[in-house]
Amino acid sequence: MTYTINEVADKFGLSAHTLRFYDKEGLMPFIGRGKSGNRVFTETDLNWVAMVCCLKDTGMSIKEIKQYADWCMQGMQTIDERKTMLADHRKQVVKQIADLKKHLNLIDWKIAVYDDPEKAEEMYGGLEKKTEST
């Protein structure tokens, strides 16, 4: 089964313009063209688009994603480079998650303060009160 650029855009919550940009930047070197010259996406291409979106959404730069795509195009001899790149990126994502959890704890504490200041102190006593006016 094949998909049009608009179908893929809808599926991933992107615009067709964004997909064209990714393609022009070399992030989707596998995408084929139909008889009319329009991009045609296969099931395998959808997996690749999902990977590009994953990397982009977790903070990898276009330049780095391009490097990853280039390595994929080179074949099996670049597996070590790809694995290292993804492992390094994973470390950054884990750090982002830890930072977000820390921020979420502070937000939860502040909401609890607004609901019941005494209970919040019992539940979240270890959190420093940043400001009483917020």
N, CA, C and O atoms as a GROMACS GRO file, in nm:
protein
  536
    1MET      N    1   0.084  -0.118   0.000
    1MET     CA    2   0.000   0.000   0.000
    1MET      C    3   0.089   0.124   0.000
    1MET      O    4   0.194   0.126   0.064
    2THR      N    5   0.046   0.226  -0.070
    2THR     CA    6   0.120   0.352  -0.074
    2THR      C    7   0.032   0.465  -0.022
    2THR      O    8  -0.090   0.456  -0.018
    3TYR      N    9   0.100   0.573   0.019
    3TYR     CA   10   0.033   0.688   0.078
    3TYR      C   11   0.080   0.816   0.010
    3TYR      O   12   0.195   0.826  -0.033
    4THR      N   13  -0.009   0.912   0.002
    4THR     CA   14   0.027   1.044  -0.050
    4THR      C   15   0.091   1.125   0.062
    4THR      O   16   0.084   1.088   0.180
    5ILE      N   17   0.153   1.235   0.024
    5ILE     CA   18   0.216   1.321   0.123
    5ILE      C   19   0.113   1.376   0.222
    5ILE      O   20   0.143   1.392   0.340
    6ASN      N   21  -0.006   1.406   0.174
    6ASN     CA   22  -0.111   1.458   0.263
    6ASN      C   23  -0.159   1.352   0.362
    6ASN      O   24  -0.187   1.383   0.478
    7GLU      N   25  -0.169   1.228   0.317
    7GLU     CA   26  -0.208   1.119   0.407
    7GLU      C   27  -0.102   1.100   0.516
    7GLU      O   28  -0.136   1.080   0.633
    8VAL      N   29   0.024   1.105   0.477
    8VAL     CA   30   0.134   1.088   0.573
    8VAL      C   31   0.136   1.207   0.670
    8VAL      O   32   0.156   1.190   0.791
    9ALA      N   33   0.117   1.326   0.617
    9ALA     CA   34   0.114   1.445   0.702
    9ALA      C   35   0.004   1.433   0.807
    9ALA      O   36   0.027   1.461   0.925
   10ASP      N   37  -0.114   1.392   0.766
   10ASP     CA   38  -0.225   1.374   0.861
   10ASP      C   39  -0.193   1.268   0.965
   10ASP      O   40  -0.220   1.286   1.084
   11LYS      N   41  -0.134   1.159   0.920
   11LYS     CA   42  -0.103   1.048   1.011
   11LYS      C   43  -0.005   1.089   1.120
   11LYS      O   44  -0.016   1.042   1.234
   12PHE      N   45   0.090   1.178   1.087
   12PHE     CA   46   0.193   1.215   1.183
   12PHE      C   47   0.172   1.354   1.244
   12PHE      O   48   0.256   1.401   1.321
   13GLY      N   49   0.062   1.419   1.211
   13GLY     CA   50   0.035   1.551   1.266
   13GLY      C   51   0.133   1.656   1.216
   13GLY      O   52   0.166   1.750   1.288
   14LEU      N   53   0.178   1.640   1.094
   14LEU     CA   54   0.270   1.734   1.032
   14LEU      C   55   0.200   1.801   0.914
   14LEU      O   56   0.091   1.760   0.874
   15SER      N   57   0.262   1.902   0.860
   15SER     CA   58   0.211   1.960   0.735
   15SER      C   59   0.285   1.894   0.619
   15SER      O   60   0.396   1.842   0.634
   16ALA      N   61   0.223   1.898   0.503
   16ALA     CA   62   0.289   1.849   0.382
   16ALA      C   63   0.416   1.931   0.358
   16ALA      O   64   0.517   1.878   0.311
   17HIS      N   65   0.411   2.059   0.388
   17HIS     CA   66   0.528   2.147   0.374
   17HIS      C   67   0.645   2.096   0.459
   17HIS      O   68   0.758   2.094   0.412
   18THR      N   69   0.616   2.054   0.582
   18THR     CA   70   0.722   2.001   0.670
   18THR      C   71   0.784   1.875   0.611
   18THR      O   72   0.906   1.859   0.612
   19LEU      N   73   0.701   1.786   0.559
   19LEU     CA   74   0.753   1.664   0.497
   19LEU      C   75   0.838   1.697   0.374
   19LEU      O   76   0.941   1.634   0.352
   20ARG      N   77   0.795   1.793   0.296
   20ARG     CA   78   0.875   1.833   0.180
   20ARG      C   79   1.010   1.891   0.226
   20ARG      O   80   1.114   1.862   0.167
   21PHE      N   81   1.005   1.972   0.331
   21PHE     CA   82   1.128   2.030   0.386
   21PHE      C   83   1.223   1.919   0.431
   21PHE      O   84   1.342   1.920   0.398
   22TYR      N   85   1.170   1.821   0.507
   22TYR     CA   86   1.253   1.710   0.553
   22TYR      C   87   1.314   1.637   0.434
   22TYR      O   88   1.432   1.599   0.438
   23ASP      N   89   1.236   1.617   0.332
   23ASP     CA   90   1.287   1.548   0.213
   23ASP      C   91   1.397   1.629   0.146
   23ASP      O   92   1.501   1.574   0.110
   24LYS      N   93   1.374   1.759   0.129
   24LYS     CA   94   1.475   1.845   0.065
   24LYS      C   95   1.603   1.854   0.148
   24LYS      O   96   1.711   1.872   0.092
   25GLU      N   97   1.591   1.842   0.280
   25GLU     CA   98   1.708   1.846   0.367
   25GLU      C   99   1.783   1.713   0.370
   25GLU      O  100   1.889   1.702   0.432
   26GLY      N  101   1.728   1.612   0.303
   26GLY     CA  102   1.795   1.482   0.296
   26GLY      C  103   1.762   1.389   0.410
   26GLY      O  104   1.832   1.290   0.433
   27LEU      N  105   1.655   1.420   0.484
   27LEU     CA  106   1.619   1.336   0.599
   27LEU      C  107   1.539   1.213   0.556
   27LEU      O  108   1.523   1.119   0.635
   28MET      N  109   1.489   1.212   0.435
   28MET     CA  110   1.407   1.101   0.388
   28MET      C  111   1.455   1.054   0.250
   28MET      O  112   1.382   1.065   0.152
   29PRO      N  113   1.576   1.003   0.244
   29PRO     CA  114   1.634   0.967   0.114
   29PRO      C  115   1.568   0.846   0.048
   29PRO      O  116   1.594   0.817  -0.069
   30PHE      N  117   1.484   0.776   0.121
   30PHE     CA  118   1.423   0.655   0.068
   30PHE      C  119   1.292   0.680  -0.007
   30PHE      O  120   1.243   0.592  -0.078
   31ILE      N  121   1.236   0.799   0.008
   31ILE     CA  122   1.104   0.828  -0.046
   31ILE      C  123   1.107   0.827  -0.199
   31ILE      O  124   1.190   0.893  -0.262
   32GLY      N  125   1.015   0.750  -0.257
   32GLY     CA  126   1.008   0.742  -0.403
   32GLY      C  127   0.910   0.843  -0.461
   32GLY      O  128   0.846   0.919  -0.389
   33ARG      N  129   0.902   0.842  -0.590
   33ARG     CA  130   0.812   0.933  -0.662
   33ARG      C  131   0.724   0.851  -0.754
   33ARG      O  132   0.766   0.751  -0.812
   34GLY      N  133   0.601   0.895  -0.766
   34GLY     CA  134   0.507   0.831  -0.857
   34GLY      C  135   0.528   0.879  -0.999
   34GLY      O  136   0.617   0.959  -1.026
   35LYS      N  137   0.444   0.831  -1.090
   35LYS     CA  138   0.454   0.869  -1.232
   35LYS      C  139   0.439   1.020  -1.253
   35LYS      O  140   0.500   1.077  -1.343
   36SER      N  141   0.358   1.082  -1.168
   36SER     CA  142   0.336   1.227  -1.183
   36SER      C  143   0.443   1.310  -1.112
   36SER      O  144   0.439   1.433  -1.117
   37GLY      N  145   0.538   1.243  -1.047
   37GLY     CA  146   0.646   1.314  -0.979
   37GLY      C  147   0.619   1.344  -0.834
   37GLY      O  148   0.704   1.399  -0.764
   38ASN      N  149   0.501   1.308  -0.787
   38ASN     CA  150   0.467   1.331  -0.646
   38ASN      C  151   0.531   1.226  -0.558
   38ASN      O  152   0.550   1.111  -0.599
   39ARG      N  153   0.563   1.265  -0.436
   39ARG     CA  154   0.620   1.170  -0.340
   39ARG      C  155   0.518   1.061  -0.309
   39ARG      O  156   0.399   1.087  -0.292
   40VAL      N  157   0.568   0.938  -0.303
   40VAL     CA  158   0.485   0.822  -0.271
   40VAL      C  159   0.550   0.750  -0.154
   40VAL      O  160   0.667   0.713  -0.160
   41PHE      N  161   0.474   0.730  -0.048
   41PHE     CA  162   0.524   0.670   0.075
   41PHE      C  163   0.474   0.527   0.088
   41PHE      O  164   0.356   0.499   0.068
   42THR      N  165   0.565   0.437   0.124
   42THR     CA  166   0.530   0.297   0.150
   42THR      C  167   0.520   0.276   0.301
   42THR      O  168   0.547   0.367   0.380
   43GLU      N  169   0.481   0.157   0.340
   43GLU     CA  170   0.477   0.123   0.483
   43GLU      C  171   0.616   0.139   0.546
   43GLU      O  172   0.628   0.190   0.657
   44THR      N  173   0.718   0.096   0.475
   44THR     CA  174   0.855   0.110   0.524
   44THR      C  175   0.891   0.257   0.541
   44THR      O  176   0.956   0.295   0.639
   45ASP      N  177   0.848   0.340   0.447
   45ASP     CA  178   0.872   0.484   0.456
   45ASP      C  179   0.805   0.543   0.580
   45ASP      O  180   0.859   0.634   0.643
   46LEU      N  181   0.687   0.493   0.614
   46LEU     CA  182   0.617   0.542   0.733
   46LEU      C  183   0.700   0.515   0.859
   46LEU      O  184   0.704   0.597   0.950
   47ASN      N  185   0.766   0.399   0.863
   47ASN     CA  186   0.853   0.369   0.976
   47ASN      C  187   0.968   0.470   0.982
   47ASN      O  188   1.008   0.514   1.090
   48TRP      N  189   1.021   0.505   0.866
   48TRP     CA  190   1.130   0.602   0.862
   48TRP      C  191   1.081   0.740   0.906
   48TRP      O  192   1.149   0.808   0.983
   49VAL      N  193   0.965   0.781   0.858
   49VAL     CA  194   0.909   0.911   0.900
   49VAL      C  195   0.888   0.912   1.051
   49VAL      O  196   0.914   1.013   1.116
   50ALA      N  197   0.842   0.801   1.107
   50ALA     CA  198   0.824   0.792   1.252
   50ALA      C  199   0.957   0.811   1.324
   50ALA      O  200   0.963   0.878   1.427
   51MET      N  201   1.064   0.754   1.270
   51MET     CA  202   1.196   0.769   1.331
   51MET      C  203   1.243   0.914   1.323
   51MET      O  204   1.294   0.968   1.421
   52VAL      N  205   1.227   0.976   1.208
   52VAL     CA  206   1.265   1.117   1.192
   52VAL      C  207   1.188   1.203   1.292
   52VAL      O  208   1.247   1.289   1.358
   53CYS      N  209   1.059   1.180   1.303
   53CYS     CA  210   0.976   1.257   1.397
   53CYS      C  211   1.022   1.234   1.541
   53CYS      O  212   1.030   1.328   1.621
   54CYS      N  213   1.052   1.110   1.574
   54CYS     CA  214   1.100   1.076   1.708
   54CYS      C  215   1.228   1.152   1.740
   54CYS      O  216   1.239   1.214   1.846
   55LEU      N  217   1.323   1.146   1.650
   55LEU     CA  218   1.451   1.213   1.673
   55LEU      C  219   1.432   1.364   1.682
   55LEU      O  220   1.491   1.429   1.769
   56LYS      N  221   1.352   1.419   1.593
   56LYS     CA  222   1.327   1.564   1.594
   56LYS      C  223   1.255   1.606   1.722
   56LYS      O  224   1.294   1.703   1.786
   57ASP      N  225   1.151   1.532   1.760
   57ASP     CA  226   1.072   1.566   1.878
   57ASP      C  227   1.151   1.552   2.008
   57ASP      O  228   1.114   1.613   2.109
   58THR      N  229   1.257   1.474   2.006
   58THR     CA  230   1.338   1.457   2.127
   58THR      C  231   1.464   1.543   2.123
   58THR      O  232   1.556   1.524   2.203
   59GLY      N  233   1.469   1.638   2.029
   59GLY     CA  234   1.573   1.738   2.032
   59GLY      C  235   1.692   1.718   1.941
   59GLY      O  236   1.787   1.797   1.947
   60MET      N  237   1.691   1.615   1.857
   60MET     CA  238   1.803   1.598   1.765
   60MET      C  239   1.792   1.701   1.654
   60MET      O  240   1.683   1.728   1.605
   61SER      N  241   1.904   1.759   1.617
   61SER     CA  242   1.904   1.863   1.513
   61SER      C  243   1.884   1.802   1.375
   61SER      O  244   1.907   1.682   1.353
   62ILE      N  245   1.840   1.886   1.283
   62ILE     CA  246   1.825   1.844   1.143
   62ILE      C  247   1.959   1.792   1.090
   62ILE      O  248   1.963   1.691   1.021
   63LYS      N  249   2.066   1.862   1.123
   63LYS     CA  250   2.200   1.822   1.077
   63LYS      C  251   2.234   1.681   1.125
   63LYS      O  252   2.286   1.600   1.049
   64GLU      N  253   2.204   1.652   1.252
   64GLU     CA  254   2.234   1.519   1.306
   64GLU      C  255   2.145   1.412   1.244
   64GLU      O  256   2.192   1.302   1.215
   65ILE      N  257   2.018   1.445   1.224
   65ILE     CA  258   1.928   1.348   1.161
   65ILE      C  259   1.975   1.320   1.018
   65ILE      O  260   1.968   1.207   0.971
   66LYS      N  261   2.021   1.422   0.950
   66LYS     CA  262   2.076   1.405   0.815
   66LYS      C  263   2.195   1.310   0.818
   66LYS      O  264   2.207   1.223   0.732
   67GLN      N  265   2.284   1.328   0.915
   67GLN     CA  266   2.400   1.239   0.927
   67GLN      C  267   2.354   1.096   0.949
   67GLN      O  268   2.407   1.003   0.889
   68TYR      N  269   2.254   1.078   1.037
   68TYR     CA  270   2.199   0.946   1.063
   68TYR      C  271   2.143   0.885   0.933
   68TYR      O  272   2.167   0.768   0.903
   69ALA      N  273   2.068   0.965   0.858
   69ALA     CA  274   2.010   0.917   0.731
   69ALA      C  275   2.121   0.879   0.633
   69ALA      O  276   2.112   0.777   0.565
   70ASP      N  277   2.224   0.962   0.626
   70ASP     CA  278   2.336   0.931   0.537
   70ASP      C  279   2.401   0.798   0.575
   70ASP      O  280   2.430   0.715   0.488
   71TRP      N  281   2.421   0.778   0.705
   71TRP     CA  282   2.480   0.652   0.750
   71TRP      C  283   2.390   0.534   0.715
   71TRP      O  284   2.438   0.428   0.675
   72CYS      N  285   2.259   0.552   0.730
   72CYS     CA  286   2.166   0.444   0.694
   72CYS      C  287   2.178   0.409   0.546
   72CYS      O  288   2.173   0.292   0.508
   73MET      N  289   2.193   0.511   0.464
   73MET     CA  290   2.206   0.488   0.319
   73MET      C  291   2.335   0.414   0.284
   73MET      O  292   2.341   0.344   0.183
   74GLN      N  293   2.438   0.428   0.368
   74GLN     CA  294   2.566   0.363   0.342
   74GLN      C  295   2.564   0.214   0.374
   74GLN      O  296   2.651   0.139   0.330
   75GLY      N  297   2.465   0.172   0.451
   75GLY     CA  298   2.452   0.029   0.478
   75GLY      C  299   2.514  -0.018   0.608
   75GLY      O  300   2.540   0.060   0.700
   76MET      N  301   2.538  -0.147   0.612
   76MET     CA  302   2.578  -0.215   0.734
   76MET      C  303   2.710  -0.165   0.794
   76MET      O  304   2.730  -0.175   0.915
   77GLN      N  305   2.799  -0.112   0.712
   77GLN     CA  306   2.928  -0.070   0.765
   77GLN      C  307   2.920   0.049   0.860
   77GLN      O  308   3.019   0.083   0.924
   78THR      N  309   2.804   0.114   0.869
   78THR     CA  310   2.790   0.231   0.958
   78THR      C  311   2.706   0.201   1.083
   78THR      O  312   2.664   0.293   1.153
   79ILE      N  313   2.683   0.075   1.109
   79ILE     CA  314   2.600   0.040   1.225
   79ILE      C  315   2.661   0.092   1.355
   79ILE      O  316   2.589   0.142   1.441
   80ASP      N  317   2.790   0.080   1.371
   80ASP     CA  318   2.853   0.127   1.496
   80ASP      C  319   2.833   0.277   1.515
   80ASP      O  320   2.804   0.322   1.626
   81GLU      N  321   2.848   0.354   1.409
   81GLU     CA  322   2.828   0.499   1.418
   81GLU      C  323   2.683   0.532   1.454
   81GLU      O  324   2.658   0.618   1.538
   82ARG      N  325   2.589   0.462   1.390
   82ARG     CA  326   2.447   0.486   1.419
   82ARG      C  327   2.414   0.448   1.563
   82ARG      O  328   2.342   0.521   1.632
   83LYS      N  329   2.466   0.336   1.606
   83LYS     CA  330   2.439   0.291   1.743
   83LYS      C  331   2.495   0.392   1.844
   83LYS      O  332   2.428   0.425   1.942
   84THR      N  333   2.616   0.440   1.820
   84THR     CA  334   2.676   0.540   1.910
   84THR      C  335   2.594   0.668   1.911
   84THR      O  336   2.570   0.725   2.017
   85MET      N  337   2.552   0.713   1.793
   85MET     CA  338   2.472   0.835   1.785
   85MET      C  339   2.342   0.820   1.864
   85MET      O  340   2.304   0.910   1.940
   86LEU      N  341   2.274   0.708   1.845
   86LEU     CA  342   2.148   0.687   1.915
   86LEU      C  343   2.168   0.670   2.066
   86LEU      O  344   2.086   0.716   2.144
   87ALA      N  345   2.275   0.605   2.106
   87ALA     CA  346   2.304   0.589   2.249
   87ALA      C  347   2.332   0.724   2.314
   87ALA      O  348   2.284   0.751   2.424
   88ASP      N  349   2.408   0.810   2.245
   88ASP     CA  350   2.434   0.944   2.297
   88ASP      C  351   2.305   1.026   2.306
   88ASP      O  352   2.281   1.097   2.403
   89HIS      N  353   2.223   1.014   2.202
   89HIS     CA  354   2.095   1.087   2.202
   89HIS      C  355   2.004   1.035   2.314
   89HIS      O  356   1.934   1.113   2.378
   90ARG      N  357   2.006   0.905   2.336
   90ARG     CA  358   1.925   0.847   2.443
   90ARG      C  359   1.962   0.906   2.578
   90ARG      O  360   1.875   0.935   2.660
   91LYS      N  361   2.093   0.925   2.602
   91LYS     CA  362   2.138   0.986   2.728
   91LYS      C  363   2.078   1.125   2.745
   91LYS      O  364   2.036   1.163   2.854
   92GLN      N  365   2.076   1.201   2.636
   92GLN     CA  366   2.018   1.336   2.642
   92GLN      C  367   1.868   1.330   2.671
   92GLN      O  368   1.816   1.412   2.747
   93VAL      N  369   1.799   1.234   2.611
   93VAL     CA  370   1.654   1.221   2.634
   93VAL      C  371   1.627   1.181   2.778
   93VAL      O  372   1.534   1.233   2.840
   94VAL      N  373   1.707   1.089   2.833
   94VAL     CA  374   1.691   1.048   2.972
   94VAL      C  375   1.710   1.168   3.065
   94VAL      O  376   1.637   1.184   3.162
   95LYS      N  377   1.808   1.252   3.035
   95LYS     CA  378   1.831   1.373   3.115
   95LYS      C  379   1.711   1.468   3.104
   95LYS      O  380   1.669   1.526   3.204
   96GLN      N  381   1.658   1.484   2.984
   96GLN     CA  382   1.540   1.569   2.966
   96GLN      C  383   1.423   1.518   3.050
   96GLN      O  384   1.351   1.597   3.111
   97ILE      N  385   1.405   1.388   3.051
   97ILE     CA  386   1.296   1.328   3.129
   97ILE      C  387   1.317   1.355   3.277
   97ILE      O  388   1.222   1.392   3.347
   98ALA      N  389   1.438   1.338   3.327
   98ALA     CA  390   1.468   1.363   3.468
   98ALA      C  391   1.442   1.509   3.502
   98ALA      O  392   1.384   1.540   3.606
   99ASP      N  393   1.484   1.600   3.414
   99ASP     CA  394   1.461   1.743   3.438
   99ASP      C  395   1.311   1.773   3.440
   99ASP      O  396   1.263   1.848   3.526
  100LEU      N  397   1.237   1.716   3.347
  100LEU     CA  398   1.092   1.738   3.343
  100LEU      C  399   1.023   1.683   3.468
  100LEU      O  400   0.930   1.745   3.519
  101LYS      N  401   1.069   1.567   3.516
  101LYS     CA  402   1.010   1.512   3.639
  101LYS      C  403   1.034   1.605   3.757
  101LYS      O  404   0.945   1.624   3.841
  102LYS      N  405   1.153   1.662   3.765
  102LYS     CA  406   1.185   1.756   3.872
  102LYS      C  407   1.093   1.878   3.864
  102LYS      O  408   1.040   1.923   3.965
  103HIS      N  409   1.075   1.930   3.744
  103HIS     CA  410   0.987   2.045   3.725
  103HIS      C  411   0.842   2.009   3.758
  103HIS      O  412   0.769   2.088   3.817
  104LEU      N  413   0.801   1.889   3.719
  104LEU     CA  414   0.665   1.844   3.747
  104LEU      C  415   0.641   1.835   3.897
  104LEU      O  416   0.534   1.871   3.944
  105ASN      N  417   0.739   1.786   3.972
  105ASN     CA  418   0.725   1.780   4.118
  105ASN      C  419   0.701   1.918   4.178
  105ASN      O  420   0.617   1.934   4.267
  106LEU      N  421   0.774   2.017   4.128
  106LEU     CA  422   0.755   2.152   4.179
  106LEU      C  423   0.617   2.206   4.143
  106LEU      O  424   0.552   2.271   4.224
  107ILE      N  425   0.573   2.180   4.021
  107ILE     CA  426   0.439   2.222   3.979
  107ILE      C  427   0.333   2.154   4.065
  107ILE      O  428   0.239   2.219   4.110
  108ASP      N  429   0.347   2.023   4.088
  108ASP     CA  430   0.251   1.950   4.172
  108ASP      C  431   0.247   2.007   4.313
  108ASP      O  432   0.141   2.021   4.373
  109TRP      N  433   0.366   2.039   4.366
  109TRP     CA  434   0.373   2.097   4.500
  109TRP      C  435   0.298   2.229   4.504
  109TRP      O  436   0.222   2.255   4.598
  110LYS      N  437   0.318   2.313   4.403
  110LYS     CA  438   0.254   2.444   4.403
  110LYS      C  439   0.103   2.430   4.392
  110LYS      O  440   0.029   2.503   4.459
  111ILE      N  441   0.056   2.338   4.311
  111ILE     CA  442  -0.089   2.313   4.301
  111ILE      C  443  -0.142   2.268   4.436
  111ILE      O  444  -0.248   2.313   4.480
  112ALA      N  445  -0.069   2.179   4.502
  112ALA     CA  446  -0.110   2.131   4.634
  112ALA      C  447  -0.115   2.246   4.735
  112ALA      O  448  -0.203   2.250   4.820
  113VAL      N  449  -0.021   2.338   4.725
  113VAL     CA  450  -0.022   2.455   4.814
  113VAL      C  451  -0.149   2.535   4.794
  113VAL      O  452  -0.210   2.580   4.890
  114TYR      N  453  -0.187   2.553   4.668
  114TYR     CA  454  -0.310   2.628   4.640
  114TYR      C  455  -0.433   2.556   4.692
  114TYR      O  456  -0.528   2.620   4.737
  115ASP      N  457  -0.431   2.423   4.687
  115ASP     CA  458  -0.546   2.344   4.734
  115ASP      C  459  -0.552   2.338   4.886
  115ASP      O  460  -0.659   2.359   4.944
  116ASP      N  461  -0.441   2.310   4.951
  116ASP     CA  462  -0.437   2.293   5.096
  116ASP      C  463  -0.294   2.311   5.146
  116ASP      O  464  -0.217   2.215   5.146
  117PRO      N  465  -0.257   2.429   5.187
  117PRO     CA  466  -0.117   2.457   5.225
  117PRO      C  467  -0.062   2.362   5.331
  117PRO      O  468   0.054   2.321   5.321
  118GLU      N  469  -0.141   2.326   5.432
  118GLU     CA  470  -0.090   2.238   5.538
  118GLU      C  471  -0.064   2.098   5.485
  118GLU      O  472   0.038   2.037   5.517
  119LYS      N  473  -0.156   2.046   5.406
  119LYS     CA  474  -0.138   1.913   5.349
  119LYS      C  475  -0.019   1.911   5.253
  119LYS      O  476   0.055   1.813   5.247
  120ALA      N  477  -0.002   2.018   5.178
  120ALA     CA  478   0.110   2.027   5.085
  120ALA      C  479   0.243   2.019   5.160
  120ALA      O  480   0.337   1.954   5.114
  121GLU      N  481   0.250   2.084   5.275
  121GLU     CA  482   0.373   2.080   5.354
  121GLU      C  483   0.400   1.937   5.402
  121GLU      O  484   0.516   1.894   5.404
  122GLU      N  485   0.295   1.864   5.439
  122GLU     CA  486   0.312   1.725   5.481
  122GLU      C  487   0.358   1.637   5.365
  122GLU      O  488   0.450   1.556   5.379
  123MET      N  489   0.293   1.654   5.249
  123MET     CA  490   0.321   1.568   5.134
  123MET      C  491   0.453   1.603   5.066
  123MET      O  492   0.527   1.514   5.025
  124TYR      N  493   0.481   1.730   5.055
  124TYR     CA  494   0.596   1.775   4.977
  124TYR      C  495   0.694   1.854   5.063
  124TYR      O  496   0.759   1.946   5.013
  125GLY      N  497   0.703   1.822   5.188
  125GLY     CA  498   0.786   1.898   5.280
  125GLY      C  499   0.930   1.914   5.237
  125GLY      O  500   0.994   2.012   5.275
  126GLY      N  501   0.982   1.822   5.157
  126GLY     CA  502   1.120   1.830   5.114
  126GLY      C  503   1.145   1.934   5.006
  126GLY      O  504   1.260   1.969   4.978
  127LEU      N  505   1.038   1.985   4.945
  127LEU     CA  506   1.055   2.085   4.841
  127LEU      C  507   1.065   2.223   4.902
  127LEU      O  508   0.988   2.259   4.991
  128GLU      N  509   1.160   2.299   4.856
  128GLU     CA  510   1.173   2.436   4.902
  128GLU      C  511   1.063   2.521   4.841
  128GLU      O  512   1.028   2.505   4.724
  129LYS      N  513   1.010   2.610   4.921
  129LYS     CA  514   0.913   2.705   4.868
  129LYS      C  515   0.991   2.811   4.792
  129LYS      O  516   1.074   2.883   4.850
  130LYS      N  517   0.965   2.821   4.665
  130LYS     CA  518   1.039   2.915   4.581
  130LYS      C  519   0.996   3.059   4.609
  130LYS      O  520   1.079   3.145   4.638
  131THR      N  521   0.866   3.082   4.601
  131THR     CA  522   0.814   3.214   4.637
  131THR      C  523   0.673   3.195   4.689
  131THR      O  524   0.601   3.106   4.643
  132GLU      N  525   0.636   3.273   4.782
  132GLU     CA  526   0.500   3.265   4.836
  132GLU      C  527   0.402   3.345   4.751
  132GLU      O  528   0.281   3.327   4.762
  133SER      N  529   0.452   3.433   4.667
  133SER     CA  530   0.362   3.519   4.590
  133SER      C  531   0.317   3.457   4.458
  133SER      O  532   0.230   3.512   4.391
  134THR      N  533   0.375   3.343   4.419
  134THR     CA  534   0.336   3.284   4.290
  134THR      C  535   0.222   3.188   4.306
  134THR      O  536   0.177   3.129   4.208
   0.00000   0.00000   0.00000
